[in-house]
Amino acid sequence: MRGRAKPPAAPLPQRAGVDPVRVRLPVDPEGVWATVGAHLRDRFAGAVGAGRVDTMLAEGRFVGADGGAVRADEPYTAGRHLWFHRDFAPEEPVPFPVGVVHRDEHLVIADKPHFLATTPRGRHVTETLTARLRRELGLPELQPAHRLDRLTAGLVVCVVRAGDRGAYQTLFRDRLVRKEYEAVAPYDPELALPRTVRSRIVKERGVIAAREEPGPANSESRIELVAHRGAFGRYRLVPATGRTHQLRVHMNALRLPLVNDPVYPVVEPEPEHADYTRPLQLLAKVLAFTDPVTGEPHRFESGLRLSAWPDR
């Protein structure tokens, strides 16, 4: 059986480090859409409004594979590819630099600050790690090989060429990357550590917090106490799996919620403007793996520090 044909290359350049949106016109067995414009109005009516679609068509914002502007009255053809750039809403700049701890012809190992999303999504588009690095390093094909939560700081593996991404993603899928995190949370002298926590974590789409429920474990984390000062401790967290919010869920289950966590144990309303003085005290500190392209062993360490545990 033949695989799905690879879509043609985008005829539009990136804007602000963000790729254009690709649209493939679906099969229309009932003949609902006589023209391209009719389909685009229906498809994006909820997102931007039919009137805005008409304006974008009139401005030549939608283009075909040859880069030419698409007219609203062109006949509908299923399977055709179109591209356009979305309208970027104003975004609050994250006032921290993106560090680079390693760069070669295959990889960029980024040191992501707190509050910066990894990839464009939702209301975070141009203020993301991916878009920033593409702009700052002049690497239009750069893509992350895995994801790090917006509120978590630390190391992210990015590939320089899109064709290499699958090899590095496979490392994470097959759990061939050793990951170590650092966290600051309450100290409980009665809690025996180190320990390995295993549980079943469920994360529903559209629900902010993940939850634990009965059933076979799908997550595992090693929790170690490194040091403590008064009521707080510094912890080394070593996840064996990569469920969403896994470390935060496991620490909260031990009654050690991370300092400045706005979700665990209680989901706080998202503020209109981020409070950059209260970052989540979680840092992706170490990544170690064997490079699937070069065979070279790598170990990288973040240069960032958690503000709730200043060096003394």
N, C-alpha and C positions, 0 to 999 in steps of 0.2 A: 504494500500500500504506500502510495506516495505521501510524503509529509506536506503540510501546508506551505505554499510558496512564500518565500521571504518577501515582505513588503518592500516597495522601492524606497530608495534613500530620500530623506526629506529635502525638498527643494528650497526650503527657507532656512536661513542661518538662525542660530540661537539668539535670544534676546535676554540680556542680563544673566547669561549663563543657564537659561532655561530653554529646553527643546520646544519646538512647535508641537501643537496637538495634532495627532493624526486621526482622521475619521475614515472609516471604511463603510461605504454605503451598503446596507444589508439587502438581502433578497426581499422583494415586495410582491408576493404571489397574488395579492388582491388588488394590486394597482392603486394603492392609496396615494402614492406620490407621483404626480406627472412630471414634476420638475425638481431640480436639485434644491431650489429655494424652499419648496413646500416641505421637503424632508428636514432641512436644517431648521426651519421654524418650529416644526413639531419636536425635533430632537433636543433643541436647546431652549425651548420656551420657558421651562422651569428654571434653568440656570441663569440665563441672561435676558430672557424676554424676546418675543418674536420681533418686536420693533428694533431691538438692538441687533438681531441677526440681519434684518434688512439693511440697517446702516452699514454693518460690516461687509455685506455683499456689495453694496454700492461703492464702498471705499476700496474694493479689491482685496479684502483681508483674507478671503478664502482662495486658495490656489490649488491647481492640479499638479500632477507629477512633473509636468514640464515647467512649473513655476508660474504659469500664466494664471491671471485672475479668473475665477469662476463666476459666471453670470447667474442670477437668480432664475432666469427662464430656460436654462439649459435642460434638455431632457434627462430624466432620471436614469442612471445606469447602475444596476446592482454590481457590487464588487469594486467600484471605483474608489480610489484613495484621494482624499483631500487633506490639506493642512491649513492651520491658522494659528496665530498667536493669541492667547487669551489676554484679556485686559487685566493688568496687574493692579490690585488694590494697594493703596499705601500700606507699608509695613513698618512697624517700629524696629529700628536697627538694634541688633543685639550688640551691646557696647564692649565686646571682648574680641580679641584677635583669634584667628584659627592658627594653631601651631602646626608645624610639619616636623616630625621627628625622623623621618626617613623618606628619601625619594630616589627612585632609579627609573629605568626605562619601562618597567612593568608596574611599579607600585608607588603610591603615595600613602604613607601612614600619617594620618591627621590626628592632631590633639584637639578634639572638639570641646569648646567651652560649654558650660551650662547654658540652658535656654535656647540653644540653636538646634533646630530640627535637622535631621540628616538629609532627607530628600524632600523635594517640593510636594506638598500635600495640603489640601484645605486652605487655610488662611496663611500658611507659611510657604512661600514660593521662592521669592528672590532672596529672602533672609534665611537661607539654608546652607548647610555645609557643602552640598554638591554645587549649588550655584556660585557660592563664594569662591571655592577652589577653582572652578572652571574659569572664573573671571581673573582671579589673582595670579594663577599659575599659567594661564593661557593654554589649558588642556580641555578642549571642547568635548572629548569623548570620556572624560573622567566619570566614573560611577562607583558608588560604594559597593563592596562585596557583601555587606551585612548591614544591620540597622542598630543604632543606639538611640535610646529614648531621648526626646528633646531635653528633658530636665536632667539627664545624666551627662556628666562630662567624661572625657577621656578618649582612648584610642579607637580609631575607625580605619579599617583597611579599605583603600580605594584603588581601583585599577585604572591605569593610564589609557589603555585601549579597550574598547568595548568587547572585542573578541576574546579577551582574557578573562572576562568576568566569571564565566561559568566554572572555570578551573578553581578559582578562589572561593566561589560560593559553595562548591562541593566540599571544600575543607570544613566549612561551618556546618553544612548539612550532615556530614559524616562524623562530626565531633572530633576533628583532628586538630583543632585549635585549642591550646590551653589559655583560658581566660582567668585573670585574677582581678578582683575589684577591691576597692578600699571604701569603707563606710564609717560614719560616725553616728552612734545611736546610744540610747541609755545603757548603763552598766548595771547588771544584776549579779551580785556576788553569789546568789543561790543557784544560778543557772550553770550547769556543767558544760564546759566547752573545752576543746572543739567537739563538734558533732556534725553528723550528716543528716540533713532534713530531706525527706521524700514525701511528696503529696501529689494529689491530682488537682491541677489548676485549670480553671475554665475562664476564658475571656470572651464575652459576647460582644459582637459588633454593635457599636453605638453606646456601650456601657463603659464608663471610664475605668472603674475598678475591676480587677480580676478577683476571682474567689476560689477558695478550696472547697471541694466536695468529696463525699465518699466515692471510692472506686480505685481501680488500679492506678498506681502512681505514674505520672507522666513528667515529673520534674524532680531534680535532685541538686542540692547545694551543700557545699562544705562550709561551715561557719567556724571561724577561729577568732579568738580575742587576741589582739596584738599588744594592747596596752590600755590602761584606764586612768582617768584623772577625775576624781570626785564622782559625780553622778553619770559621767559619760565614758564610753569606751571607743577605741578604734579597732575596727574589725577587718579581717581579710576574708573575702567571700569568693569561693571558687565554684562556679556553676558547672555541672556536668551536662546540663540540658539548657535550652534557651527559650523557655516559655515567656510570654509577655509579662513584664513586671515581676518575674520570678523571685529575684532577690528581695525585692520590697515586700512581697507577699510572705515569703518565708521568715524574714526578720520580724514582720508584724505578728506572725503566728507565734513567735517566741516572746512576744510582748516587748520587742526591741524595735519599735518603729524608727525609721531613719529620721534624723534631724531635718526639719523643714520639708517633710513629705506632705504635699497637699492632698494626697489621696488615701493614704493608710495611716492611721485607722479610720479617719473620717474624710470623706470627699468634701473639700472646700470649694466654694464658688470660684470660678476662674476670674481673676481681676481683669479690669479693662487694660491696665498696664502692668507688666511684670515688675515684681519687686526684686531687682537685681542684687539686693543686699541679703537675700535669704535663699541661696541656691540649695537644692537638694544635696544632701551630703553623701553622694555616691559617685565614685570615680572608677572608670574602666582603666585600671592601672597597668596591667601587663597583658601582652599578647605574644604567644610563642607558637610557631608552626614551621613545617618544612615547606619551602616554596614549591608549588606544583609545577611551575614553569622552569625554574633554574635548578631545583633540587637543593638549594642552599638552606641551611637551618637559620631561622630568624627568631630573635627575642627582642621585643620593643617594650619600653617603659615610658609612661606618661611623665611629662615634666610639670604637670599641674599639681596643685595641692588643695586639700579640702580646708575651707576657711574656718570651720568649727574646730579644727585641730591644728593650730599654727605650730610651726617648728619652734622648739625652745632650746 
